[in-house]
Amino acid sequence: MPQSDRRHWLRATPALFAAGLFATAAPASAQPSDAVYALATRLGNIMERCWFAGSDPTFGPYVYSPEPNATGGPRILVVPRATPDGRPVLVIEILEGNGKPRVNVYGPLASGPAADRIGRDLRRWLDGRDACA
């Protein structure tokens, strides 16, 4: 190993070591309940049927991408159809909250012209109704 590479490695080692200790010392997050995963699955299925399977002009340019193993709990990402690896335009997080699932919604679609519709649909679906409108 050249001298310059060795010095760089030696400087980086304490930081890497400290990061490793921090990562192993951090408490493991509580696993979300089955109710959280069931709600995420249900919402994803309804969103697919109501927003993405038809010719809905609001959601036509987008697809959804479930993220079941996100930190904190499952998430549903809505991303541009043309760039599915791109930045989400809507994020729906399903989290554990005082014994029942809690939902957080954010992203550009959540504050744009479709915000009222998204809110109405999610409230209806969270109340147990599966109707699209």
N, C-alpha and C positions, 0 to 999 in steps of 0.2 A: 504494500500500500504506500503510495507517495506521501511524503511528509505533510503536504498541505491537506490531503484527504484525511489523514490521521488526526490532525489538529481539529478539523471541522467535526469529525465524528466524536472526538473527546469533548468538544464544546456542546454538542447536541445531546450527548448521553445523559447528563444530569436532568435536563428538561424531559427527555423521554422517560427516564426512570421515575421522576416525580409524577408525570402524567399517568404512568402505569400504576403507581401506588394510589393515586386519587381514584382511578377507575375501579380498582379492586376494593377500595375502602368505601366507596359509595354504596348506600343501601339499595337493594334491589327494589324496583317499583312493584307495587301490588298489582297483581294480574287483574285486568278488568273482568267483571262477572260475566256469566253466560248471558244475562239479560242485555248487557251492553252489546255483545256480539250478535245476539238475536235481533236487536233493534237495528244495528248497522246493516245486517243482511236484509231485513225487511225494507228499510229505507232504500237500499240499493236496488232491490227488485222493483219497487214502486217507481223510483226515479227512472229506471230503464224503460218501464212500460209507459209512463206518463210523459216523460220529457224527451227521451232519446229514440224510442222505437218508431214513433210516428213521424209526421212532418211538421212538428212544432217549430215555428220560425225562431222562437226565442232560444231554443237549445239545439237547433240544427247544426250550427257551426262547432258544436262541442261533443265530447264523449266523456263518460265518467270512468274513473279508475279507482277501484276499491284499494285501500291500504290497510289490511286487517291487522298488521303488526306494527303500526306506528307507535311511537313512544306515548304513553298515557292512555292509549285506547285506539280503536279503529277510526279511520278517517275515510271519507269519500271525497275524491278530488274530481273537479270538473275542469277539463283541459281542452285547449283548442284541438279540433279534429285534425287539422293540418300539421300540428306539431304536438303529438301526444306526450312527448318528453319535455314539453315546455312548462312554463310557470302556470300553476292552476289559476283559474279565474274565479273559482268558488271552492271553498273548503268547508266540509261539514264534519266536525269532530264529535264523536260520541264518547262521552267520558263518564266515569263513575261519579255519582254525586248524592251523598246522603241516602244510600240504599236504593236509589233508582237512577237510571241513565239520565245524563244531562247533555244537551246538544249546544255546541257553539258553531256559528256560521260566520264566515268572513271571506273577503276577497272582493274584487271589482264588481262582480255580478251582484253581490249582496248589498252594494250601495248604489247601483245604477238603476236604469229604468225597470229592470226585472225584479227589483228588491221586494216590492209588495207581493208580487205573484209567488216568489220563492217563499216568503214568510207565510203566506196563506196556505200554500201547499204543504209546507213542513208542519205547520200547526195542525192541519187536518190529519195528516199522516201520524203525527205524534199522539193525537187524540184517539187513534185506533181505526180511523176510517181510511180505506184504501182507494177511494175514488180519485180520479185524476182531476176533476174540477167540481 
